[in-house]
Every structure is written in structure tokens, then in C-alpha cells.
Amino acid sequence: MRTIDLVADLQAQSRAWRSAGSTIGFVPTMGALHEGHISVVRAAREANSRVIASVFVNPTQFSEEADLHAYPRDFERDAALLEKAGVDIVFHPAVDEMYPSGLGESVVRPGAVAEGFEGEHRPGHFEGVATVVARLFNAALPDRAYFGRKDAQQLAVISAMVRGLGLPIEIVGCPTVRESDGLAMSSRNARLDADGRHHALALVRALAGAQAAFAAGRDVTGIAASMSRIIDEAPGVVLEYAAVVDPRTFRPPAAAAGDSLAAVAARVGGVRLIDNAELGAADVVRFAAAAPSLIASIPQGVLS
Ligand code: AMP
């Protein structure tokens, strides 16, 4: 595995590969890697002859300076994990290399899909994400780029950007990787204390509750209310939003469908967590065994 830190060097390598007939898969990350990231790398590895991953903590997507500085950084560890997963190049640019004209210059302004939910609670976040991903795409020049469904609204924003700007890149969404008790893997989980780690399972119960409610009916408001109730009843967990949305527009559908997403965000002991699940997938509901009170409300057949 080669480490590259200059845009021009990455472009040159990517062009050379393309002329030799290779396909190029790209996985952008901010480092602090865990099994969720590695599963995205694996998806890229399986479908492409070359894989580029980036490790870049993007300053423009943080709304709070303290959050940016607290973000965990361990490039040696990340590089070792990426090499083991079969990555050909890790792109690790400095901030000046990514933003040669300064932060805030030549931004990509995402459309309506970025307005609600994460966009509302983290002002400027998606503009930072869309801008850095566009710049990373122009450095890696990939055929396909891979994103986790754990950040479902981010996936929708990037898909809309690629469509809107006509970028010749296929966007691939990858399944959320969970801990054995259902908590979605996230670099933020390390900041939870023992109580917080336990309380955080309320998000999993809320998504399981949404999938169970969907098996019983299609009413968007009712499903969202059942999620809010589960979070509100949990100690130490402060709800930011619980909603049912269309995965492409991030607006509530008229009636819930199998591919609609239950999406939730909450603060657990000061740590902000997000998660989501496809209503028809009936996958998170399997973790409801950790929450016996839910089992009774799950219609027969959903768990089988
Ligand atoms: P980040 O480093 O947090 O920007 O994440 C890099 C990529 O990994 C994004 O596409 C995320 O959606 C994805 N990712 C993060 N956590 C998970 C997870 N638990 N399962 C699957 N993908 C994930």
C-alpha cells in the first residue's frame, strides 16, 4: 500500500490505472477506523481492481471547533488496518492541500435533501461534506465511491450532488455494521461511559420498535411517535429527532413503504448519536431480544 498526500500525485496514479484498464473504487473516511469502515472497504475491494481510501478530518463539516480538535487521530493504526483490508493507496492530504484557496472558497451547496434532520441540527455540516467529497472525487477520479448507510442522509446528499453535477461516478451504499447488542458502530461510541453505553441501546430499541410498528401498519406519524416514546422513556437519553423518511429525499412519505427509513438522533451523556433502519428490512428488530418489553408488541412472523 502506498501513502499519497498530494492531489496531483493521486490524479496521476488514478489516470495511469485507468489507461491500463483498471476500475477504481474509492472510500472516503475521517480515520479512527472500526469494523464499519472496513466493511465499506471490503465492498470496494470486491467490485474493483484498485481501491483508494482517504483519511482526512475535514474541518469544514464540523460546526464546533472543540469537536474538530477532539476528533481522534491515529494515522499509523488506520493505515495498518487499510493495508490489511487490501487498499492500494491511502490518500492522506494536509488541510492546505485540500483547501488551497482557504476554507469557505468554492463550496458545493447541497439542495433540499440537506435541509432537515442532520442539516437542521448541524448547520453547515452538509455543505462541508459535499465540498470535501467533490474535492476528494476530483483527486481520486474513481469509477465507484462507497458510503455507509449508517449516515443515510449523507448518502442521499452525495447521491443528489453526483446526479446534479453529472459526475461520472457510481455511488454505492453499504449496510450498517452493528455491535453484538445492536448499537451501530461509530467512532463516537468510545466517548460513552459505561452507563451511556447501556443507555445508547434506546436508539436500537426505537428502530426495532419502528420496524415492529411497520409490520403492523403504514402510518408514518404513528411509527415516528412510537420511536419518540421509546427514546423519551429511556434514562439519560435526549431525543433530537425520530422520523420516517424517504431514503432519497429525506422527506416523510405519504405512507410508510418497505424502503422508507426510520431515522433517529439523540444525545447520550453529551455524545450525539445517529442511527437509521429500513422499515421493511426487519433486521434491527432482531436485537429486540435485548428489550423484552418490545417482544410483546412485535407481530408474529416479523422475528421468524
Ligand atoms: P467517517 O469516517 O465517520 O466519515 O465514515 C466514513 C464512512 O464509513 C462513511 O461512509 C460512513 O457512513 C461509514 N461508516 C461509519 N460507520 C459505519 C458503520 N457502523 N457501518 C457501515 N458504515 C459505516
Residues whose N, C-alpha, C, O or C-beta is under 5 A from the ligand:
A	BS01	AMP	P28 T29 M30 G31 G36 H37 Y146 F147 G148 R149 K150 D151 C174 P175 T176 V177 A184 M185 S186
